[in-house]
Amino acid sequence: MIPVHTPAPAASLSEQAFVRFAREVAKFPADGKQSAVMACLTIVQEELGFVSAESEKIVADYLGMAPIAVHEVTTFYNMYNQRPVGKYKLNVCTNLPCQLRDGAKALKHLEHKLGISMGESTADGLFTLQQSECLGACADSPVMLVNDLTMCSFMSNDKLDQLIDGLTSAEAK
C-alpha cells in the first residue's frame, strides 16, 4: 500500500487527490519526488477546474518544493488554468507561422463572434479565449487547441463559426 501524506490545511482538495498524488510520487526515486509536480498539478486541475495559488502551495508542501518552483511550472505551461475557465477553453496560436497565415484574423473573428477579448470568458461560462505559444502544428496553421485536447487546423471564419455554433447548440440540448 502506498503511504498517503495529507497536509493539514488541505480542505480544498479531496483525500482521493492525495491518494493520486502518492501514486504519482511512487513512480520516482525517493529523492526525486518533485518529478511528480506536473502530474500533481494535473490532478489538482481535474478536481478543481484550475490551479489556484493555494493549491500550488499544497502541491509544494506535499512534494517538498518551494512554492515559487511549483508556480513556475503552472505559469510555464498553457495546460494549467490559473483561474476558472469556461467549459470550452479555446487556445489560439499566436506565433509567427500562424500569424503569417491569418491567425490574427481568426483570433479577431473569435473575439467578435464570442463578444469577448483574449483572456476573457463569455458571461454564460461556456467559452474562454486564450492565446497560446506554438502548438507544434505549423504546417496546419492557423491552429487552435480546444480544451487542451482537440486541435483545430486551417482555421477559417467558416470553420470557426461551425465549431462555435456546434458547441453552443450542443449545450442547448
Secondary structure as GFF3:
##gff-version 3
##sequence-region A 1 173
A	DSSP	alpha_helix	15	25	.	.	.	ID=ss1
A	DSSP	three_ten_helix	30	36	.	.	.	ID=ss2
A	DSSP	alpha_helix	37	48	.	.	.	ID=ss3
A	DSSP	alpha_helix	53	63	.	.	.	ID=ss4
A	DSSP	alpha_helix	67	76	.	.	.	ID=ss5
A	DSSP	beta_strand	88	93	.	.	.	ID=ss6
A	DSSP	alpha_helix	96	100	.	.	.	ID=ss7
A	DSSP	alpha_helix	103	114	.	.	.	ID=ss8
A	DSSP	beta_strand	127	132	.	.	.	ID=ss9
A	DSSP	three_ten_helix	138	140	.	.	.	ID=ss10
A	DSSP	beta_strand	144	146	.	.	.	ID=ss11
A	DSSP	beta_strand	150	152	.	.	.	ID=ss12
A	DSSP	alpha_helix	157	172	.	.	.	ID=ss13
###
